[in-house]
Every structure is written in C-alpha cells, then in structure tokens.
Amino acid sequence: MSDTQKRGRQNPSRVRDHLANERTYLAWMRSAIALMGFGVVIVRLRYFQVPELPHPSTGWKLGLLFSIAGLMTVFLSTVYYFIIRRTIDDDTYEPSTRRVIFFSISIALLGSWVIYYVFTVTATSTSFLAPE
C-alpha cells in the first residue's frame, strides 16, 4: 500500500490524538516528580524524630519506595507514550484500564503506609513534631 493511500485513510483527529497523548505523558511526568519529591520529604522527616527511639526508623524505606515508584512511573509512562503513539499512527488504539488500576492500587498502598507511619511514630515532649 502506498503512502498516499495510507494517508487518505488516516484518522482525521490524528493530530489532536497525538497532542492529547503528549499532555497525558506530561501529566504522568508531573506525577513522577511529585512521587520522588514526596519520597525525599519522607526521608527528611526522620531528622525530626527523637534520636533516643528504641527502634530504628523505617521512614527512609518508605521514602525510598516513593522515589522508586516515581522512577518507575517515568520509565513506564515513557514506554507507554511510544506505544500509544504507534497505535495512533496505525489507527489501532484501544484504551487500557489495567495500567490505571495498577498505578492507583500502588499509590493507595504507599499512601496507606504513609498514614500508618505518621500515626504510629511516637511523639515525645522532646520531639520537634510535638508542641511544647
């Protein structure tokens, strides 16, 4: 099939679809940056804990998980962007809900861990987080 025949059958909203794909990619990038930033904030919170706590803090693990989730979001959204770009060009795009469900469950689990961590850390009178 020649290029002129292929161009004649292209989706008339192809440019709009590509622009929407790029906007979606940029939104995923913003989410990834936020996840990594949140991971850094969680790691920095450990400096506000009382040094005499009987057990070592696990906040750095939580921060590391958020940072890894952010990096994985960068990688997966970049791969997905090029997959969608190809399917738009081939006019074979089908929306997928698996990726959205997977990402939502992952962030919900990490968020649950943050809530658990914040409310189980004991604040004493010498803690920076506890009011005098």
C-alpha beads as a LAMMPS data file, in Angstrom:
LAMMPS data file: protein, C-alpha beads

132 atoms
131 bonds

1 atom types
1 bond types

-500.0 500.0 xlo xhi
-500.0 500.0 ylo yhi
-500.0 500.0 zlo zhi

Masses

1 110.0

Atoms # bond

1 1 1 0.000 0.000 0.000
2 1 1 1.438 3.381 -0.955
3 1 1 1.862 6.280 1.445
4 1 1 -0.800 8.335 -0.326
5 1 1 -3.381 5.571 0.116
6 1 1 -2.428 5.196 3.762
7 1 1 -2.678 8.952 4.365
8 1 1 -6.130 9.019 2.825
9 1 1 -7.422 6.546 5.435
10 1 1 -5.857 8.247 8.463
11 1 1 -7.893 9.316 11.404
12 1 1 -8.952 12.959 10.871
13 1 1 -8.346 13.712 14.561
14 1 1 -4.835 12.215 14.498
15 1 1 -3.067 15.472 15.419
16 1 1 -5.470 16.066 18.295
17 1 1 -4.897 12.489 19.493
18 1 1 -1.122 12.944 19.427
19 1 1 -1.392 16.202 21.367
20 1 1 -3.615 14.509 23.940
21 1 1 -1.064 11.697 24.225
22 1 1 1.684 14.250 24.895
23 1 1 -0.436 16.023 27.526
24 1 1 -1.070 12.704 29.228
25 1 1 2.638 11.918 29.153
26 1 1 3.447 15.280 30.742
27 1 1 0.845 14.659 33.455
28 1 1 2.483 11.311 34.245
29 1 1 5.861 13.093 34.414
30 1 1 4.460 15.604 36.908
31 1 1 3.114 12.721 38.971
32 1 1 6.511 11.016 38.881
33 1 1 8.269 14.187 40.025
34 1 1 5.742 14.587 42.846
35 1 1 6.272 10.977 43.943
36 1 1 10.036 11.395 44.020
37 1 1 9.712 14.703 45.871
38 1 1 7.365 13.147 48.397
39 1 1 9.888 10.363 48.921
40 1 1 12.587 12.923 49.695
41 1 1 10.269 14.726 52.138
42 1 1 9.533 11.475 53.966
43 1 1 13.238 10.703 54.255
44 1 1 13.880 14.199 55.592
45 1 1 11.166 13.740 58.257
46 1 1 13.388 11.258 60.057
47 1 1 15.565 14.165 61.193
48 1 1 12.629 15.468 63.218
49 1 1 12.331 12.256 65.256
50 1 1 13.709 11.757 68.711
51 1 1 17.155 10.129 68.473
52 1 1 16.504 8.014 71.593
53 1 1 13.742 5.938 69.986
54 1 1 14.191 2.266 70.903
55 1 1 13.885 1.042 67.310
56 1 1 15.413 2.466 64.149
57 1 1 13.176 4.479 61.905
58 1 1 11.668 2.909 58.808
59 1 1 10.867 6.252 57.215
60 1 1 13.806 6.012 54.845
61 1 1 12.346 2.778 53.440
62 1 1 9.041 4.489 52.795
63 1 1 10.779 7.450 51.156
64 1 1 12.834 5.090 49.035
65 1 1 9.683 3.274 47.896
66 1 1 8.085 6.553 46.828
67 1 1 11.226 7.542 44.949
68 1 1 11.357 4.154 43.214
69 1 1 7.653 4.460 42.366
70 1 1 8.427 7.866 40.818
71 1 1 11.300 6.467 38.765
72 1 1 9.178 3.532 37.623
73 1 1 6.448 5.990 36.632
74 1 1 8.958 7.855 34.468
75 1 1 10.064 4.644 32.782
76 1 1 6.615 3.114 32.296
77 1 1 4.963 6.335 31.117
78 1 1 7.729 6.878 28.547
79 1 1 7.324 3.346 27.213
80 1 1 3.539 3.710 27.212
81 1 1 3.782 7.076 25.402
82 1 1 5.615 5.464 22.485
83 1 1 3.226 2.512 22.412
84 1 1 0.238 4.858 22.225
85 1 1 1.998 6.985 19.612
86 1 1 2.431 3.912 17.416
87 1 1 -1.180 2.785 17.874
88 1 1 -2.458 6.265 16.993
89 1 1 -0.365 6.222 13.826
90 1 1 -1.652 2.740 12.974
91 1 1 -5.220 3.758 13.916
92 1 1 -5.499 0.759 16.251
93 1 1 -5.707 2.480 19.650
94 1 1 -7.717 0.709 22.352
95 1 1 -7.842 2.189 25.871
96 1 1 -6.430 0.094 28.699
97 1 1 -7.646 0.140 32.282
98 1 1 -5.014 -2.213 33.689
99 1 1 -2.338 0.468 33.914
100 1 1 -4.635 2.905 35.698
101 1 1 -5.799 0.252 38.159
102 1 1 -2.222 -0.904 38.838
103 1 1 -0.975 2.643 39.431
104 1 1 -3.962 3.504 41.641
105 1 1 -3.517 0.407 43.812
106 1 1 0.237 1.046 44.118
107 1 1 -0.213 4.642 45.234
108 1 1 -3.061 3.682 47.589
109 1 1 -0.788 1.107 49.264
110 1 1 2.068 3.593 49.575
111 1 1 -0.332 6.224 50.915
112 1 1 -1.675 3.758 53.464
113 1 1 1.857 3.072 54.609
114 1 1 2.470 6.821 54.986
115 1 1 -0.670 7.214 57.106
116 1 1 0.320 4.231 59.235
117 1 1 3.862 5.530 59.616
118 1 1 2.812 9.061 60.568
119 1 1 0.330 7.905 63.197
120 1 1 2.488 5.178 64.736
121 1 1 5.642 7.235 65.255
122 1 1 5.669 8.154 68.918
123 1 1 5.986 11.870 69.578
124 1 1 7.512 12.784 72.925
125 1 1 7.916 16.136 74.558
126 1 1 11.468 16.381 73.209
127 1 1 10.326 15.721 69.659
128 1 1 10.326 18.547 67.180
129 1 1 6.872 17.429 65.995
130 1 1 5.216 17.604 69.419
131 1 1 4.168 21.024 70.703
132 1 1 5.757 22.266 73.949

Bonds

1 1 1 2
2 1 2 3
3 1 3 4
4 1 4 5
5 1 5 6
6 1 6 7
7 1 7 8
8 1 8 9
9 1 9 10
10 1 10 11
11 1 11 12
12 1 12 13
13 1 13 14
14 1 14 15
15 1 15 16
16 1 16 17
17 1 17 18
18 1 18 19
19 1 19 20
20 1 20 21
21 1 21 22
22 1 22 23
23 1 23 24
24 1 24 25
25 1 25 26
26 1 26 27
27 1 27 28
28 1 28 29
29 1 29 30
30 1 30 31
31 1 31 32
32 1 32 33
33 1 33 34
34 1 34 35
35 1 35 36
36 1 36 37
37 1 37 38
38 1 38 39
39 1 39 40
40 1 40 41
41 1 41 42
42 1 42 43
43 1 43 44
44 1 44 45
45 1 45 46
46 1 46 47
47 1 47 48
48 1 48 49
49 1 49 50
50 1 50 51
51 1 51 52
52 1 52 53
53 1 53 54
54 1 54 55
55 1 55 56
56 1 56 57
57 1 57 58
58 1 58 59
59 1 59 60
60 1 60 61
61 1 61 62
62 1 62 63
63 1 63 64
64 1 64 65
65 1 65 66
66 1 66 67
67 1 67 68
68 1 68 69
69 1 69 70
70 1 70 71
71 1 71 72
72 1 72 73
73 1 73 74
74 1 74 75
75 1 75 76
76 1 76 77
77 1 77 78
78 1 78 79
79 1 79 80
80 1 80 81
81 1 81 82
82 1 82 83
83 1 83 84
84 1 84 85
85 1 85 86
86 1 86 87
87 1 87 88
88 1 88 89
89 1 89 90
90 1 90 91
91 1 91 92
92 1 92 93
93 1 93 94
94 1 94 95
95 1 95 96
96 1 96 97
97 1 97 98
98 1 98 99
99 1 99 100
100 1 100 101
101 1 101 102
102 1 102 103
103 1 103 104
104 1 104 105
105 1 105 106
106 1 106 107
107 1 107 108
108 1 108 109
109 1 109 110
110 1 110 111
111 1 111 112
112 1 112 113
113 1 113 114
114 1 114 115
115 1 115 116
116 1 116 117
117 1 117 118
118 1 118 119
119 1 119 120
120 1 120 121
121 1 121 122
122 1 122 123
123 1 123 124
124 1 124 125
125 1 125 126
126 1 126 127
127 1 127 128
128 1 128 129
129 1 129 130
130 1 130 131
131 1 131 132
